[in-house]
Amino acid sequence: MQTEHIKITDPAVQENALARAAEIIRGGGLVVFPTETVYGLGGNATDDSAAQKIYAAKGRPSDNPLIIHIAKPEDAESYAVPNDTYFRLAKAFMPGPLTVILPKRENIPSSVTGGLDTVAVRCPSHPVAHRLIELAGVPIAAPSANLSGKPSPTSAAHVAQDMDGRVDMILDGGECEIGLESTIVKIDGNSLTLLRPGGITYDALCMVCEHVTVADAVTHQLAANERPLSPGMKYRHYAPTAPVVLLDGDTDKVLRFLQAEQDLRRCAILCYDEELPHLKSENLLPVGARNDLDAQAKRLFSALRKADGTDAEIIYAHLPPMEGIGLALYNRMIRAAAHTIKRID
């Protein structure tokens, strides 16, 4: 397949290009587009064959549900069965990096939902994504635009590494603002279960809903026979080729460990900016200041992809705290590391 690459700098001016992309979506083809979180691999969410193409392009297991993207929060009523809690969440956080799991309607095929009777619904805020969905006139099913298990793409260059020749078109909208996939919640009456943390934090959700529970799968491995309720719950994700080890311990002790490891083996290090003067420069991948979790979130997937371009036999990174957006970082990194955590005493 020949993939067309289009740089979108102004959606209003480049309406014709977006209209062509929308036509591809309506016709059952695949278009990669930017969102505020990561790049999405989009197909018509009402078309069973388009969903199958998405799974094939990613090499993704078909029991891993897809998220459908809509232009306006109220459009959820056409494809799902929202309740008052959904509309409270929509008023607070949409358009934005929040995905809500709702009972699905019959016009969403089971191939999109991994065989579940629920569907994950999101209304992105990125202007390119928003206009593309409007022009397509159908909801767009879109997981992250990477090969299954690899780090999610936050730039069109990342997308091209994985998807060139697998999709019809790639829309280049620049770097993604947040860098981690959307927060996913499941509604149960007036309560929420947080299935995947993201830019909308646990504390922010608690400002809207009194009862918010964090699913065990956010910080622990899903049981072998347990069915994933949302993307990113079951399989090893976000992983570069070399094994990732997360380091937990006192700051100074972790730094001394890293200095010793640089003398012993070929290692790549996702390091804090403060550590740069104290480590050898080879294969260092700075992710931001120690206390700047937003910067670390934005840079994480890019750093993991850069690690693949090194000769490292092992990749070290710090275990993030589990507060604020740190919980989202923790969730992604333990999956990248296949839950491998080394305590440094």
C-alpha positions as CSV (number, residue, x, y, z in Angstrom):
1,M,0.0,0.0,0.0
2,Q,1.2,3.5,-0.9
3,T,0.8,5.8,2.1
4,E,0.1,9.5,1.4
5,H,1.7,11.9,3.9
6,I,0.0,15.4,4.4
7,K,1.3,18.1,6.7
8,I,-1.6,20.0,8.3
9,T,-0.7,23.4,9.7
10,D,-4.1,25.0,9.5
11,P,-7.2,22.8,9.3
12,A,-9.4,25.7,8.1
13,V,-7.1,26.5,5.2
14,Q,-6.5,22.8,4.4
15,E,-10.1,21.7,4.4
16,N,-9.7,19.9,1.0
17,A,-7.0,17.7,2.4
18,L,-9.1,16.8,5.4
19,A,-12.1,16.2,3.2
20,R,-10.1,13.7,1.2
21,A,-9.1,12.0,4.5
22,A,-12.7,11.9,5.5
23,E,-13.7,10.3,2.2
24,I,-11.1,7.6,2.8
25,I,-12.6,6.9,6.3
26,R,-16.1,6.7,4.8
27,G,-14.9,4.3,2.1
28,G,-13.5,1.9,4.7
29,G,-9.9,3.0,4.5
30,L,-7.4,3.9,7.3
31,V,-6.2,7.4,8.1
32,V,-3.7,8.3,10.9
33,F,-4.5,11.6,12.6
34,P,-3.2,13.7,15.5
35,T,-5.0,14.1,18.8
36,E,-4.1,16.0,22.0
37,T,-2.9,12.7,23.5
38,V,-1.2,10.5,20.9
39,Y,-1.7,9.8,17.2
40,G,-4.7,7.7,16.3
41,L,-5.1,5.0,13.6
42,G,-8.6,5.8,12.3
43,G,-11.3,3.8,10.5
44,N,-15.1,4.0,10.2
45,A,-16.4,2.8,13.6
46,T,-19.7,1.6,12.1
47,D,-17.8,-0.6,9.5
48,D,-16.8,-4.1,10.6
49,S,-14.3,-4.5,7.8
50,A,-12.6,-1.2,8.8
51,A,-12.2,-2.5,12.3
52,Q,-10.6,-5.6,11.0
53,K,-8.2,-3.5,8.9
54,I,-7.2,-1.6,12.1
55,Y,-6.4,-4.8,13.9
56,A,-4.4,-6.1,11.0
57,A,-2.4,-2.8,10.5
58,K,-1.4,-2.8,14.2
59,G,-1.0,-6.6,14.6
60,R,-3.4,-6.1,17.6
61,P,-5.4,-8.9,19.2
62,S,-9.0,-8.6,18.3
63,D,-10.3,-8.9,21.9
64,N,-8.6,-5.6,22.7
65,P,-11.4,-2.9,22.4
66,L,-11.1,0.2,20.2
67,I,-12.2,3.7,21.2
68,I,-14.7,5.5,19.0
69,H,-14.1,9.2,18.4
70,I,-17.0,11.7,18.0
71,A,-17.2,15.3,17.1
72,K,-19.5,16.5,19.9
73,P,-20.2,14.9,23.3
74,E,-23.9,14.7,22.6
75,D,-23.1,12.5,19.5
76,A,-22.6,9.6,21.9
77,E,-26.3,9.2,22.0
78,S,-26.3,7.9,18.4
79,Y,-23.8,5.1,19.2
80,A,-24.1,4.4,22.9
81,V,-26.5,4.8,25.8
82,P,-25.2,7.7,28.0
83,N,-26.7,8.6,31.4
84,D,-26.6,11.7,33.6
85,T,-23.1,10.9,34.9
86,Y,-21.8,10.8,31.3
87,F,-23.1,14.3,30.6
88,R,-21.6,15.6,33.9
89,L,-18.2,14.2,32.8
90,A,-18.8,15.6,29.3
91,K,-19.5,19.1,30.6
92,A,-16.4,19.0,32.8
93,F,-13.9,17.4,30.4
94,M,-15.0,17.2,26.8
95,P,-13.7,17.9,24.3
96,G,-10.5,16.6,25.9
97,P,-8.5,13.5,26.9
98,L,-11.3,11.5,28.5
99,T,-12.8,8.2,27.3
100,V,-16.1,6.9,28.8
101,I,-17.3,3.3,28.5
102,L,-21.0,3.1,27.9
103,P,-23.5,0.4,26.7
104,K,-23.3,0.2,23.0
105,R,-26.0,0.5,20.3
106,E,-26.4,-2.0,17.5
107,N,-24.8,0.3,14.9
108,I,-21.4,-0.3,16.5
109,P,-20.1,-3.8,15.4
110,S,-18.8,-6.2,18.0
111,S,-15.4,-6.2,16.2
112,V,-14.9,-2.6,17.4
113,T,-15.7,-3.5,21.0
114,G,-13.7,-6.7,21.3
115,G,-17.0,-8.6,21.6
116,L,-18.2,-6.6,24.6
117,D,-21.6,-5.0,24.9
118,T,-20.0,-1.7,25.8
119,V,-18.2,0.9,23.7
120,A,-15.5,3.4,24.6
121,V,-16.4,6.9,23.5
122,R,-14.1,10.0,23.3
123,C,-14.4,13.5,22.0
124,P,-10.9,14.8,21.2
125,S,-10.0,18.5,21.4
126,H,-7.3,18.6,18.7
127,P,-8.5,20.8,15.8
128,V,-7.4,18.3,13.1
129,A,-9.1,15.4,14.8
130,H,-12.2,17.4,15.5
131,R,-12.6,18.6,11.9
132,L,-11.8,15.2,10.4
133,I,-14.6,13.6,12.4
134,E,-17.0,16.3,11.4
135,L,-16.2,15.9,7.8
136,A,-16.3,12.1,7.9
137,G,-19.9,12.2,9.3
138,V,-19.2,8.9,11.1
139,P,-17.5,8.0,14.4
140,I,-13.9,7.1,14.0
141,A,-12.5,4.0,15.7
142,A,-8.9,4.8,16.5
143,P,-6.4,3.1,18.7
144,S,-2.9,4.5,19.0
145,A,-1.1,4.5,15.6
146,N,1.7,2.1,16.5
147,L,2.5,-1.6,16.0
148,S,0.9,-3.5,18.9
149,G,3.0,-3.4,22.0
150,K,5.3,-0.6,20.8
151,P,5.5,2.9,22.3
152,S,2.6,5.0,21.2
153,P,3.4,7.7,18.7
154,T,3.5,11.4,19.7
155,S,4.7,12.7,16.3
156,A,4.1,11.8,12.6
157,A,7.7,10.6,12.4
158,H,6.9,8.0,15.0
159,V,3.8,7.0,13.0
160,A,5.8,6.6,9.8
161,Q,8.2,4.2,11.5
162,D,5.3,1.8,12.2
163,M,2.5,2.5,9.7
164,D,4.1,3.6,6.4
165,G,2.7,1.2,3.8
166,R,0.0,-0.1,6.2
167,V,-2.5,2.8,6.0
168,D,-3.9,5.0,3.3
169,M,-2.9,8.4,4.7
170,I,-1.0,10.0,7.5
171,L,-2.0,13.5,8.7
172,D,1.0,15.3,10.3
173,G,-0.3,17.7,12.9
174,G,2.9,18.2,14.8
175,E,3.8,17.0,18.3
176,C,1.0,15.9,20.6
177,E,0.4,18.1,23.6
178,I,-0.1,15.6,26.4
179,G,1.9,12.5,25.2
180,L,-0.1,9.8,27.0
181,E,-3.3,8.2,25.9
182,S,-6.7,9.4,27.3
183,T,-8.0,8.6,30.7
184,I,-10.6,5.8,30.5
185,V,-13.5,5.4,32.9
186,K,-16.5,3.1,33.2
187,I,-19.8,4.4,34.6
188,D,-21.8,2.4,37.1
189,G,-24.8,4.6,38.1
190,N,-23.3,7.6,39.9
191,S,-19.9,5.9,40.4
192,L,-16.8,5.6,38.2
193,T,-14.1,3.0,37.8
194,L,-10.8,4.3,36.5
195,L,-9.5,1.8,34.0
196,R,-6.7,3.7,32.5
197,P,-5.2,7.0,34.0
198,G,-4.2,9.8,31.7
199,G,-4.4,13.6,31.5
200,I,-7.6,13.7,33.4
201,T,-6.4,12.7,36.8
202,Y,-8.1,10.7,39.6
203,D,-8.4,13.9,41.7
204,A,-10.0,15.7,38.8
205,L,-12.6,12.9,38.4
206,C,-13.3,13.1,42.1
207,M,-14.4,16.7,41.7
208,V,-17.2,15.6,39.4
209,C,-18.1,12.2,40.8
210,E,-18.2,11.4,44.5
211,H,-17.3,7.7,44.1
212,V,-14.2,6.9,41.9
213,T,-12.5,3.5,42.2
214,V,-9.1,2.7,40.6
215,A,-9.2,-0.7,38.9
216,D,-6.6,-3.2,40.0
217,A,-5.3,-3.5,36.4
218,V,-4.1,0.1,36.6
219,T,-1.2,-0.9,38.8
220,H,-1.2,-4.7,38.5
221,Q,-1.3,-7.3,35.8
222,L,-4.6,-8.5,34.5
223,A,-5.3,-12.2,35.4
224,A,-4.7,-14.6,32.5
225,N,-8.4,-15.4,32.1
226,E,-9.7,-11.9,32.7
227,R,-11.2,-10.0,29.8
228,P,-9.9,-6.4,29.1
229,L,-12.7,-3.8,29.5
230,S,-10.6,-1.1,27.8
231,P,-7.5,-0.7,25.7
232,G,-4.1,-1.2,27.4
233,M,-5.3,-3.5,30.2
234,K,-4.2,-7.0,29.2
235,Y,-1.1,-7.0,27.0
236,R,2.4,-5.8,27.3
237,H,2.4,-2.3,26.0
238,Y,4.7,0.6,25.1
239,A,7.8,-1.6,25.1
240,P,11.0,-1.0,23.2
241,T,13.1,-3.9,22.0
242,A,15.5,-4.0,25.0
243,P,14.1,-4.9,28.4
244,V,13.0,-2.0,30.6
245,V,13.8,-2.0,34.4
246,L,12.2,0.5,36.7
247,L,14.3,1.7,39.6
248,D,12.8,2.4,43.0
249,G,14.7,3.9,45.8
250,D,16.5,6.9,47.4
251,T,17.5,9.4,44.8
252,D,21.3,9.4,45.6
253,K,21.4,5.6,45.7
254,V,19.7,5.2,42.4
255,L,22.1,7.7,40.8
256,R,25.1,5.7,42.2
257,F,23.6,2.5,40.8
258,L,23.2,4.1,37.4
259,Q,26.8,5.4,37.4
260,A,28.0,1.8,38.2
261,E,25.8,0.3,35.5
262,Q,27.2,2.6,32.9
263,D,30.7,1.1,33.6
264,L,29.4,-2.5,33.5
265,R,27.1,-2.7,30.5
266,R,25.5,-1.0,27.5
267,C,22.5,0.7,29.1
268,A,20.2,3.4,28.0
269,I,18.8,5.6,30.8
270,L,15.6,7.7,30.9
271,C,17.1,10.2,33.3
272,Y,16.0,13.4,35.0
273,D,17.5,16.7,33.9
274,E,19.2,17.1,37.2
275,E,21.1,13.8,36.7
276,L,22.7,14.8,33.3
277,P,25.9,16.3,34.8
278,H,26.5,13.2,36.9
279,L,26.2,10.5,34.2
280,K,28.1,9.7,31.1
281,S,26.4,11.2,28.0
282,E,26.2,8.0,26.0
283,N,22.6,6.7,25.6
284,L,21.1,9.3,28.0
285,L,17.4,10.1,27.3
286,P,16.4,13.1,29.5
287,V,12.6,13.2,30.2
288,G,12.4,16.4,32.2
289,A,13.0,17.7,35.7
290,R,12.4,15.3,38.6
291,N,9.3,17.1,39.7
292,D,7.9,18.0,36.3
293,L,5.6,15.1,35.7
294,D,3.8,16.8,32.8
295,A,7.1,17.0,30.9
296,Q,7.9,13.4,31.7
297,A,4.5,12.3,30.4
298,K,5.0,14.2,27.2
299,R,8.5,12.8,26.6
300,L,8.0,9.2,27.7
301,F,7.0,7.5,24.5
302,S,9.5,9.5,22.4
303,A,12.3,8.5,24.8
304,L,11.3,4.8,24.7
305,R,11.4,5.0,20.9
306,K,14.8,6.7,20.9
307,A,16.1,3.9,23.2
308,D,15.4,1.5,20.3
309,G,17.9,3.5,18.2
310,T,20.7,2.8,20.7
311,D,22.9,-0.3,21.2
312,A,21.6,-0.7,24.7
313,E,21.1,-4.2,26.1
314,I,18.9,-2.9,28.9
315,I,17.0,0.3,29.6
316,Y,16.7,1.9,33.0
317,A,14.1,4.4,34.1
318,H,12.8,5.8,37.4
319,L,9.6,4.4,39.0
320,P,7.2,7.4,39.0
321,P,5.1,8.4,42.0
322,M,1.4,7.5,41.8
323,E,-0.1,11.0,42.4
324,G,-1.7,13.2,39.8
325,I,-0.5,12.4,36.3
326,G,2.2,10.3,37.9
327,L,-0.3,7.5,38.1
328,A,-0.6,7.6,34.3
329,L,3.1,7.5,34.0
330,Y,3.3,4.6,36.5
331,N,0.7,2.7,34.5
332,R,2.5,3.1,31.2
333,M,5.9,2.4,32.5
334,I,5.1,-0.8,34.4
335,R,3.7,-2.2,31.2
336,A,6.7,-1.1,29.2
337,A,8.8,-2.9,31.8
338,A,6.5,-5.9,32.0
339,H,6.2,-5.1,35.7
340,T,10.0,-5.4,36.3
341,I,10.9,-3.2,39.3
342,K,14.3,-3.2,41.0
343,R,14.5,-1.9,44.5
344,I,17.8,0.0,45.2
345,D,18.7,-0.1,48.9
